[in-house]
Amino acid sequence: MCCHALAAVSLALLAGTGLAAGSSAPAVSHRGAAPYVVVLGIAQDGGIPQTGSVEHPGWEDPAQSRRVVSLGLVDPRSGGRWMLEATPDFPAQLTVLQRLAGGDRKAPDGIFLTHAHIGHYTGLMFLGHEAMGAQGVPVFAMPRLARFLAENGPWSQLVRYGNVEVRELAAGRGVEVSPDLRVTPLPVPHRQEYSEVAAFRIDGPGRSVLFLPDIDSWEAWDDEGVRIEEILATVDVAYVDATFYAQGEIPGRDMSGFPHPTIVHTMERLADLAAGERGKVRFIHLNHTNPAWREGTSARKSIEAAGFRVAEEGEIVSLGE
């Protein structure tokens, strides 16, 4: 599926799954044999609306809500399906993925975790005996995160009961989840209270996707010898950290030290790239204060006018030729 068709696919899936509306998803299908990525959530760890935002319209209108950031990966050839992140919205996101992928499997074939912040791994709890009582679900994590899960409750109980099997990743070393379908962790600088932080590169038989929901700054990555521009040149679509739109977004707080690049800063940095390179960028991991998650806002219009896009829940990116 070509990039220019993504918007239509997104709208069709949203209508069919109720994903953006937060409702349970009826059965949907995806035609074609090529592996693909599906966006299961675009919000920052707390979701939209966020706890404590009493006046947010999303409490009354599900269409004004968004789920926590996550991707699904599906290989129709083998029936395999994987999740990138285990979020607090895991039950609904797994339901969407399973109905989209078809079949009667309950648990995903594997879960890839970027790091140990609450929106990215706490959904593992739903695999435990209090919920679905899964057996042997592979959970792929970098070394510190793998140890954190194995040594700290309640996550260690999942390991002890055999609900999950923690599999340690190595930076830059891909995991072949099926023939010609590979997921590779890329270390990124971000707050590392409990674990290191990774992005993931997903390579299919014909196309590649970058998933980078959290990073302190592009300049911090520069200091580690990695430039986002160089990574962009090697992939077809890049889902990147867009937690905040601009400075001043949160009244009364100095945002200069916040460990995320703003959308405005990212657009400024990438402004001189060719239109095709800018068009690869899909902003994801939006905070509830970020106006860009809503269609029709001046923030969203400025993003689209500059040649970038905001990720949409339900959009599909084919990894085929």
FENDAMO-V348769 format. One record per residue. RES is the residue in one small letter. NEAR is the number of other C-alpha atoms within 12 Angstrom. Layout:
# FENDAMO-V348769
res=RES near=NEAR
res=RES near=NEAR
This chain:
# FENDAMO-V348769
res=m near=27
res=c near=21
res=c near=25
res=h near=18
res=a near=15
res=l near=31
res=a near=23
res=a near=19
res=v near=29
res=s near=31
res=l near=21
res=a near=23
res=l near=33
res=l near=34
res=a near=24
res=g near=26
res=t near=32
res=g near=31
res=l near=44
res=a near=42
res=a near=29
res=g near=35
res=s near=25
res=s near=25
res=a near=28
res=p near=21
res=a near=22
res=v near=26
res=s near=26
res=h near=31
res=r near=19
res=g near=17
res=a near=22
res=a near=31
res=p near=41
res=y near=46
res=v near=46
res=v near=45
res=v near=47
res=l near=49
res=g near=51
res=i near=50
res=a near=48
res=q near=39
res=d near=38
res=g near=31
res=g near=39
res=i near=43
res=p near=33
res=q near=28
res=t near=15
res=g near=12
res=s near=16
res=v near=12
res=e near=13
res=h near=20
res=p near=18
res=g near=24
res=w near=21
res=e near=14
res=d near=17
res=p near=20
res=a near=25
res=q near=27
res=s near=35
res=r near=45
res=r near=49
res=v near=46
res=v near=52
res=s near=53
res=l near=50
res=g near=44
res=l near=49
res=v near=46
res=d near=38
res=p near=28
res=r near=20
res=s near=20
res=g near=26
res=g near=33
res=r near=41
res=w near=44
res=m near=50
res=l near=51
res=e near=47
res=a near=45
res=t near=42
res=p near=32
res=d near=40
res=f near=38
res=p near=32
res=a near=31
res=q near=44
res=l near=45
res=t near=33
res=v near=44
res=l near=50
res=q near=39
res=r near=31
res=l near=40
res=a near=37
res=g near=27
res=g near=21
res=d near=16
res=r near=22
res=k near=27
res=a near=36
res=p near=43
res=d near=33
res=g near=38
res=i near=42
res=f near=49
res=l near=51
res=t near=52
res=h near=46
res=a near=37
res=h near=32
res=i near=26
res=g near=35
res=h near=44
res=y near=39
res=t near=30
res=g near=36
res=l near=49
res=m near=31
res=f near=31
res=l near=39
res=g near=27
res=h near=21
res=e near=15
res=a near=18
res=m near=23
res=g near=22
res=a near=27
res=q near=26
res=g near=23
res=v near=33
res=p near=33
res=v near=43
res=f near=42
res=a near=44
res=m near=37
res=p near=28
res=r near=29
res=l near=35
res=a near=34
res=r near=26
res=f near=27
res=l near=35
res=a near=26
res=e near=18
res=n near=18
res=g near=16
res=p near=23
res=w near=32
res=s near=24
res=q near=24
res=l near=35
res=v near=33
res=r near=21
res=y near=21
res=g near=22
res=n near=31
res=v near=36
res=e near=30
res=v near=34
res=r near=26
res=e near=26
res=l near=34
res=a near=23
res=a near=25
res=g near=19
res=r near=18
res=g near=25
res=v near=30
res=e near=19
res=v near=29
res=s near=27
res=p near=17
res=d near=24
res=l near=35
res=r near=32
res=v near=40
res=t near=34
res=p near=34
res=l near=34
res=p near=34
res=v near=40
res=p near=32
res=h near=31
res=r near=22
res=q near=23
res=e near=15
res=y near=23
res=s near=28
res=e near=32
res=v near=36
res=a near=43
res=a near=40
res=f near=46
res=r near=42
res=i near=48
res=d near=37
res=g near=35
res=p near=22
res=g near=22
res=r near=30
res=s near=35
res=v near=44
res=l near=40
res=f near=51
res=l near=49
res=p near=49
res=d near=47
res=i near=38
res=d near=30
res=s near=34
res=w near=35
res=e near=23
res=a near=21
res=w near=26
res=d near=18
res=d near=14
res=e near=15
res=g near=16
res=v near=19
res=r near=20
res=i near=36
res=e near=27
res=e near=17
res=i near=30
res=l near=30
res=a near=23
res=t near=20
res=v near=30
res=d near=33
res=v near=41
res=a near=40
res=y near=47
res=v near=47
res=d near=43
res=a near=47
res=t near=47
res=f near=37
res=y near=37
res=a near=31
res=q near=23
res=g near=17
res=e near=24
res=i near=19
res=p near=10
res=g near=8
res=r near=11
res=d near=12
res=m near=19
res=s near=18
res=g near=12
res=f near=22
res=p near=24
res=h near=38
res=p near=38
res=t near=38
res=i near=42
res=v near=29
res=h near=23
res=t near=33
res=m near=35
res=e near=20
res=r near=20
res=l near=29
res=a near=23
res=d near=15
res=l near=23
res=a near=17
res=a near=17
res=g near=21
res=e near=28
res=r near=35
res=g near=32
res=k near=38
res=v near=42
res=r near=44
res=f near=48
res=i near=48
res=h near=50
res=l near=46
res=n near=40
res=h near=36
res=t near=29
res=n near=36
res=p near=29
res=a near=38
res=w near=43
res=r near=30
res=e near=20
res=g near=14
res=t near=16
res=s near=16
res=a near=28
res=r near=27
res=k near=19
res=s near=23
res=i near=37
res=e near=25
res=a near=17
res=a near=28
res=g near=26
res=f near=37
res=r near=36
res=v near=48
res=a near=47
res=e near=40
res=e near=47
res=g near=44
res=e near=44
res=i near=41
res=v near=46
res=s near=39
res=l near=35
res=g near=28
res=e near=19
